[in-house]
Amino acid sequence: MSDSEKPRIAPPAIHMLAGVGHNGGPALDDLRAELLFELIGKRKADTALPFKCGAPWTGHASEVELKRLAKLHGRITRRKQSLKELEAERKRIMNRCIKRMRRANGKD
């Protein structure tokens, strides 16, 4: 096999989902393809819907600005959710440590 005939995609690792991504992946049989579709879900549209929050200033924004606002709003929402999840995990760890500390001091 010459260099030009070598496959450009690395062979998949042991993990079933390895090699699946934007570069394509190994050829999948129907059952694996259906399983991947269930795990990954339907592809979302790349374009964001124009932003409408009901604020009076949005009536003076151009179409390009409204689309940009919609994209930014989505990012902000996702980051807020991510921050909530991180804070909740921190709180769980803190509560476990407090319980250990109390047990070590003979209070519980």
N, C-alpha and C positions, 0 to 999 in steps of 0.2 A: 504494500500500500504506500503510495507516494504521499508527500506532505500535503498536496492539494486534495487528496482523497480522504485524509484523516477526518474523523468527525470533530466538529468544533465544540461540541457540548461534552462536558466531562461525564463519565459514566456515573449513573446514580449510586448513591451510597446505600447503606442497608435500609435506612429509613424509607418508608413508602412514599412520602411526599418529597423526597430529595429530587432535585433536578426540575421541579415544577416551578415556573416563574416566568419572568418577562423574556427570557431567552429560549423559551420553549422547554421541552423536556423529552423524556423517553416516550416512545409510542405506548399508549395505554390501551388495554382492552376495555370493552364496554363497561364491565362491572367496576373496575377501578376508576374509570372516568365518571361514572355515576356517583361513586363514593366521594371523589374529590369535589364534584359539583355540590353535593350536600354539605361537605365541610366548609368549602370556600364561599358558597352562595352565589347568587346572581350578580353579575357585574353591574356596578352603579354607573349612572351617566357621569361623564366627565364635566359636563357643563352644569354650573350652579344656576338655580332659578333666581331671577331678580329679587333683590332684598326689599322687603316691605315690613317695617316695624311699626308703622302708624305714626312715626314722628313727623312733624310738619316739614322739617328740612329735607326729607327724602323726596318731596315733591319737586325740589329744585336740583336733584342729582341727575346726571346724564345716565344713559343706558349702560355705558361702560362702567361708570362709578357704582351703579346698583349691582352689577354682576360682581365687581370686586368686593363690595360690601358683603354680598352673600357668601363669597368664598372666605372672607375674613371672619364672618360670623360663625361659619362652620368650624373653622380652626379654633376660635376662641371657645366655642362650646365643647369641643373635644378635649382641649387642654384643661378646662375647668373640671370636666368629668375625670380626667386622668389625675388631677390634683386631689380631687375628693377621694379617689381610690387609694392614693398614696397616703393621705392623712388617715384614712380608716385603717390601713395596714399598720401605720406607726402607732395608732391608738391601741390596736390589738396587742402589739408587742409590748407597749408600755404597761398595759393591764396585766399581762402575763408576768412581767418582771416585778410589778408591785405585789402580786400574789406570792411570788417566790420570796420576795423580801419579807413579807409579813410572816410566811411560814418559817423562814429562817430565824425571825425574832420571836417566834412562839406565840404570835397573836392570833393565828387562825387555826 
